[in-house]
């Protein structure tokens, strides 16, 4: 009975440590490392499909900021997310109103690249 309890405790600790490590190694991907395959804006949704130029990066999540008709999307990725995939397909509800431009943005506000409209 004690061996089983100790085994379960060790398993939980290992799983928890792995989850914490994957969260710690999640970071904002630089715009130069993001390949946008498709971007579109409607009154209801903003959609983006893309991939990463580095095959080791897996999509994790995204964050958005809106200012003066410009939407800035920060793509989060991790190299430790073994179950993740590099490609991403985002559908963001347009709760911002009129969007004139969409950018992918890195960690710094100055690190951004226009993806919509395509010029």
N, C-alpha and C positions, 0 to 999 in steps of 0.2 A: 504494500500500500504506500509506504513512504517513497519507494523508488518511482512509482507512477506519479506521485505528487511533485517530486523533485524534477522529473522529466517534463511535466507540463509547465512548471515554473520556468525552467530553462528555455523551453520552446517559446513561451510568451515573451521572455526577455529578449531573445534573439529576434523575434518578429517585430517587437517594439523598437529595438535598436535599428533594424533595417528601415522601418518606416521613418524614423527620425532622421536617419542619414539621407534618405531620398528627399525629404523636405528641406534639409539644409543645403543640398546641392541643386536646388531648383533656382534658376536665375533667368533674368530677362535676356532674350536672344538679340544680338545686334542686327539691325536692319540689313546689313550686307550679307548676313548668313541666312536670310529668309528669302525664299523664292515664292512670289505671289503668282499663282496660276490663274486666278479669277477674283475680281472684286466688283461688287455691285451695291448700289444704294437705292432704296425705294422709300416711300413714305412710312412703311411699316418695318422694314428690316435692312440691316447691313449684312451682306454675306461676303465671306472670304474663303478661298481655298488656296492652300499653299503647302510648301515643303521646306525642308532645311537643306542647305548646301552641304552640311556636315552630316554624314550618315549615322553618327553616334548619338545625335541629339534626338530626344523623344519629346513630343508635344505634351505639355502638362496642363496649362490653363492660359487665360488671357485677362488683361485688365484694360479698361478704357478711361480716357479723359476727354472731355468736350469743352471747347472754348471758341467763341466767336465763329461758329459755323465749321470748325475744324475738329475732326474726331481723331484721336491718337490712340492706337491699339498697341499695347505691349504684349508680345507673345512670350510666355514662360515655357522653358524647357529644362530637361534634366538628362544627364548621361547615365544616371543610375536607375531610371525607370525601365526595368527589363520588360514589363508588360506593355509599355507604351509604343506608339508608332510615330514616325517622323512626320507624316502628312497630317494636316489639320483641315477641318471644314467647319467654319464658324458661322453661326447665325445669331446676330445680335439684334435684339428688339430695339427699334428706333424710338427711344423715349426722349430724344434730344431735339427733335424738330428738324429744321432745315440744316442739311449737311452739305457744305460746298466742297469739302476736301476730306480725304481719309489718308492718314499716314500710319506706317508702322514705325514704332519708336523704340529706341534702346533704353538703357538705364538713365541717360541724361536727356533733358528736354531738347537739347541741340542736336541730338543723335536721332534724326528722323528722316524718312523717305516717303515721298508722295506716291500713293498707289492708286488713288481714284480722285478725280477722273484721270484717265491715262492721257498723257500729253505727248 
